[in-house]
Amino acid sequence: MLTTLSQSDWAARARAVLPGGGFGNFDPTLFIREGQGSRVWDEDGKEYVDLLIGSGPMLLGHGHPEVLEAVAEQLPRGMTFFANNAAGVELAEEICRAVPCAEQIRYVSSGGEADMYAIRLARAFTGRDRIVKFEGGYHGMSAEAQMSLAPARMVNFPQAVPDSAGIPESVRAEMLIAPFNDPDYIRSLLAEHGHKVAAIIVEPLQRIIPPEPGFLQLLREEADKYGIVLIFDEIVTGFRLAYGGAQEVYGVRPDIATLGKIIGGGFPLAAIAGRADIMAHFDKAAVGADKWLMQLGTLSGNPVAAVAGLKTMEILRRDGQYDHLRDNGRRLMAMASAALTSQGVAHRVVGDPTLFEVVFTRGGVRDYRDVFGADTARGTQFNKVLMQEGLFKSPGKTYPSLALTEDDFAVAEAAYAKAAAAIAQS
């Protein structure tokens, strides 16, 4: 399919109507025209192996025929109702079967909304205000989440550093920031502040950094000790690390989990899932007006997103899907490491086979400051060459999918070799 406008034409049009010339998500000079299976094409017709997959949702690849069929059946029946629908109930039932902590769920449209409401829910349930967050953890765009997400200056814990303008100083005062994977610090922090803390919110796999053995279990124990709500942000890890998410992989059950990306099958859908007694605060009749958490959304539980999510999850339940996904990830990890090792480039491949990245460092990577202290210039160059050589990916993550083919692995191997050589020569 040919287009009459180039990417530079579209970029010029975008700059006139979009701040920064883009949607705020990715390189604003790159415009994706279409995706099929494991590949995407930009507006200039360049083809890429897609290792971004929409920042995670397209685990099956683009345009999966069974998902398209489910969506096509729903569209003539209605696209949204602002009312209950059967598909949304069926999807909620399946989420509750799959996710260990999920006794009930409440739908929203984005992961950021889910995290915002999870924090508010914990405050409603406990009657407390303070929130513990880990430096470098990503939990959307709320004022609380934008504290110490990616600070450029390192300050003493538990002081919070705002990552955005427009956040009231009062929000900073209620946030306590801790280093990931540091059990001694979290114990000391909660010994001082635990009885004022409503929630600990954590990505069980923080960006690309796995939890060290026992760390998540410690959070569970400390939360129980002080009556704190433990929130797992599973927007990324849910239905990716395993069908039951990080809770299944690591064997630790939070009180609340937030879910998104995969549960919508490529459409806007997210959810807060948790214990029934906590989730009851969404029900005014159950808790009364004073303890009720008001939440509504025009597209919450949208039936098109629900049927896409249901079909996606049905496919993921089939035998061997997660073994196949992990095999795909391991192959990519091995290719990247082999290419860099052959060139004598110091690096670590950090993460899980379902989600990982190359970090240019000689040391270990256990928290945000280890990533921040790595050779980011090399990382930027490495990712730039990968894009030039046909791998479409985030600057900070690699998302394998189930759609990858042998031809895709051949492209990836060549791209990793070219990028490693470029790094070695720089």
N, C-alpha and C positions, 0 to 999 in steps of 0.2 A: 504494500500500500504506500503510495507516494503522498507527500504533503507539499503544499505550495509555500510553506513558511519554514525557515530554518530555526534552529535553537536560538541563534542570535536575534532573529526577528521576534520570537516569542519573549526573549529576555527583555528586549526594549519595551514591548507592550506591558510586560509584567511590572517593570520599574515605574511605569506611570500610575499604576493602580494598586500596587502591593508594597508596603513598607519593606525596604531591603530587596525588593524584586522577587519575593518568594513567599511561601507559606510558613516559613520559620522552621521547617523540618530538615532540610537537606540543601545541598549545593544549589543555589538559585539559578545557576547558569545551565543546569541540566533538566531537560524536560522529557519525561517518559511518555512515549506514544502508546505503547501497548505491551502486554505480557502474555505469554503462552507457555504453560508448563514451567520449565526451569529457566526460561529466557525472558529478557525484556529488550525493547528497542527504543532508542531515543528519537527525537524529532528529526535528526539528521540521518536516521536509518541505521545507526551503529547498533550492533547486537552485543548483548552482555549475558554472561551467566549470572543469574540473580542470587547473590548471597546476602541481600538485604531483606528480601521477601516482605516488603511493606513494613519493615521494622518488626517482623515476627509473625503476623497473622497468616501469611500464605504458606503454611507448613506443608500443604499438599501440592503447592505450585499454583500457577495462575490458570484460571479457567478449567478447573477440574470438572469433567463432564457430569459427574453425579451431583456435585454442588450446583452447577448451572441448571440441571434438570429440576432440582428441588426449588430453586429460586424462580425458575420459569413457571412452575406450577402455582406458586404463591402469588406472583405479581398480578394476574387478572383478578384475584380474590381480594386484593387490597394491599396497599403499601404501608399504611399506618392508621391507627384507630384512636389512640389515646384512651385505650380501654384494654381490659384483659383479653388475651387470645390463647387458643389451645396450644399453639406451637411454643409460646413463651412458658407455659406451664410444663410442657413436656421437657423443654430444655432445662428448666429449673430442677425437675425431678432427676434428670441425668447428672447434672452438676452435683446434686446432693448425694447421689450414689457414688460418684467418682471421688470427690474431695473429702478427705477425712474429717475436717472441721465443719463441713457445711451441713447444718441441720435445716437452715432456711437461707434464702438469698433475697436480695433486692437489686433490681436492674437499674443501671444508669447507661449513659451512652459512651463514656470514655474512661480509660484507666485513671486519669487524673481526677475525674469526678469520684470514682470509687474510693481512691485513697483519701480524698478530702472528707467524704462522708464517713469513712472508717474511723478517721481521727475524731470527728465530731461525735460519732456513735460511742466511742470509748469514753469521751468526756461526759456524754449523757448518762452512760451506765455507771460510771464511777463517781461522778460529781466532782472530779478533779480537773485541773487545767493543763498541767505540764506534760510534755511529750518528749520522749527520748528518741532521737534519730541518729543514724550513723553517718559520719562524714563520708561524702561521696555517694551516698544512697540516693537513688532517684525515685520520687514518689509523685510525679506530676508537677503541676504548676501553681498549686495553692500557695498561700503565703508561708504556711508551715513547711511545705515541701521545698520551697526555694531557699531554705536555710542550709548552708554548708553542703550544697549539692556538688559544686565544683569550685571551691574557693581557690583563688590564685595566691592568697597569702595564708600562711599557717599560723593559727592563733592557739592559745592554750585551751584545752578541753576543760569544761563543757561549753565554752563560749561559742555562740552561733555567728556565722558570717552570712549576711544576706547576699544572694546571687542575683537579685533583681531590684530595680528601683520600684518605688510604690508600695513598699511593705512597712506597716507601722512599727515603730520601735517596740510597742507592747507585745508584738508577736515574738520578737527576739527573746524577750524576757521569759517566755513560757517554753522555749525550746532548749533542750539539753543535748549537746552533741558529744558523741563518743566515737572512739576508733573501732572499726570493725575487727573482729577476731582478737580482741583483747579482754579476756575474761576477768583479769584482776581489776582493770579500770571499771568495767560495768558493775562489778561487785561494790567497789568503793563509791561509785556514783550513786547507786541505789541505796547504799547504807546511809547516805546523807539526805537524799531527796525522794526515796522510794515511796513514802506515804503521801507525797504530793503529785505523783506521776499517774496520769490516766492511761497512757499507752506507751509501749515500745513498738515502733514500726521498723521493719527490717525487710530488705530483700534477702531471702534465704541464700541465694547466690547473688552477691552484690555486684551488679553490672556484669563483670566477668570473673569475679573473685569468689572462689568456693569458701564455704565456712570450714574452719579447721575442726577436726574431730572434737565433739563435745560442746562446741560453742553455742549452737542453737539449743541444745538441751539445757545448757546453763541459763539461757534467756528464759526458757520455759520455767525452770526452777525458781529463778529470781522473780519472775512475774507472779508466780503463785505465792511466793513468800510475802510480797507486798500488795497483793490484790490488784495487780496491774493487768490490763488487757494486752495480750501479745498479738500483734498484727503482722502477718506475713504478706508482703506485697508480692503476689504471684501473677501480676499482669504479664510478665515475661515468662516465668517458669511454669505457670499453670498449663497443663496439657502439653508441655514441651519436654521437660526433664523426664516425665513419665505421665501416664494417664491421670494419676492422682497428684501430679505436680511434685514440687520439692518436699511437701509433707510426706509423700510416699517414699521418695528417695532417701531422705534424711531421718525419717522415723520420728519426727517431732510434730505435734499437733498444736497449732496456734488457736486462739479464741476466735479470731476473725482472719479471713483471707480476702484479698482483692484479686479479681480475675478480669481478663480482657483479651484482646487480640484474637487468639484462636477460637474462643467461644462464640465469636460472631462470624467466623468463616470468611473474613474479609470485609464485613460490614460493621458499622459502628455499634458496638455492644460491649458492656462491661457489667460487673456485678460485685456486690459486697456479699460475702458468704460467711456464716458463723453460727455460733451457739444460739439456740432458740431464745434463751433468756435475755441475751444481749440484743438480738435482732428484734425482740418485742418492742424496743423503743421506737421502731418505725410504726407501731400500731397504737394509735391514740386510745383506743378502747381498752387496750391491755395495760397501759402504764399511766394513763391520765394525762391531762393537758400539760402539766408542769414538766413531765419527764419525756414528753413526746418529741421525737426528732422529725421535723417536717421535711419531706423529700418527695419531689415529683419531677417528671421530665417528659417533654413532648414525645420523644422517641424511645423512652424506656420500654424494653421488652418488645421492640419493633418486630413484627412477624416475619419480615423478609430476613432480617439478621438472625432471628431465632431458627428458621428452617435451614439457613446456611450453616449455622453453628451445629445444629443437630446432625446434619449429614456429615459435616467434617468430623465430628466426634464419633459417629458410627464407623467411619472409615478408619479412624485411629484405633478403634477397639479390635480391629481385625488382627489375626495372628501375624506376628513378626514385624509389625509396623515400627515399633520403637527400636527393635534390634536393627532394622534397616536404617533408621534415622541415625542411630549412634554409629553404625558402620560408616555411613557417609561422612559424619563429622570426624571420626578418627582418621579417615583417609585424607581429608583436607588438613587436619592438624599435622599429620606425618609429612605430607608434602611440603607444607610451609617450613617445618622444622628442618627437614632434610636439605632443602634449598639453602637456608640460612647457615646451617652447620657446614655445608660444603664450601661456603664462602668465608668461614671463620668469623661469622657475625654473632656476637653475644645476644642472646634473646631468651625469652621464656614464652611458651605457648600456654596461656592461662585460661582456665574455665572448665567447661564440660563439653563433651563431644557434640551436644545439641546447641551449644552457644559458647564461643571462645574468641580470643584475640591474641595476636602476637604483641608482646611487650618487650621493648629493647632495653634490657637491663641484665646485669650479671647476678644480681641478688634475687632473693625470693620476693613474691608478691602476695602480701596478706592483708593489705588495706589500701585506702585511697592514696596515702602519702607515698607508698611504694610505686604506684602507677604514676603519680605526679612527678616523682623524682627520676623517672625513666627518660630515655633519650627520645623526647617527643618529636624532634626534628627528623630523626630516622623513621619514626612511625609515620609521620606525614608523607615523607618521600616514598616509603614502602607502599602505602595505600594509594598514592597518586599513580605509581607505576602499575599497580594491580588494576586500577580503573582503566588506564590507557591500554592495558593488555586484555581487557574484556571481562574483568570481574567487577560486578556492580555490588558495592558493599558500603557499610557505614565506616567512618573513620575510626570507630572504637569497638566494633563487634563484627563477628562473622556468624551468620545464621544459616546453617545447612537446612535443606529441605528434603522431603521424600521424593521430589521430582527429579533430582540430579541423575544424569545419565553418564555413560562412559565417555561420551564426547565432551561433556562438561568437565569431567575430571582431567581430561587431556588438556583442555584450555587452562584449567586451574594450575596444573603442574608446570606448564610452560610460563604462565604468568608469575608464579612464585619464583621460578628460576630467574626470570628477567628482573624481577624486583629485588631479589637477593643480590644479584650481580651489581645492580645500580647502587645498593646500599654499601656494598663492599668497596666500590670505587669512589665513594664520596668522601 
